Amino acid sequence: MGWNAWIRQGHRWLSIAFTVTVVANFVAMALGEPPAWVVYSPLPLLFLLLFSGLYMFFLPYVARRSRQAEGA
């Protein structure tokens, strides 16, 4: 499996983990005042999702630009 496939697969698993932590956050809030670690637990996953998502977003543009530079 190539580097891009690892990024895509990791992004998928991160999105599942992020969703679980957000749901757990809502459950904890429904039961009372949640501890700070529960409230902030989705944030590291969110930042990882941001970086992997931006990588996948810009990948076609970078590839197109490198193909054009090779052809010129």
PyMOL commands that set and color helices and strands:
alter all, ss='L'
color gray80, all
select helices_A, chain A and resi 3-30+36-40+42-71
alter helices_A, ss='H'
color red, helices_A
deselect
rebuild
show_as cartoon
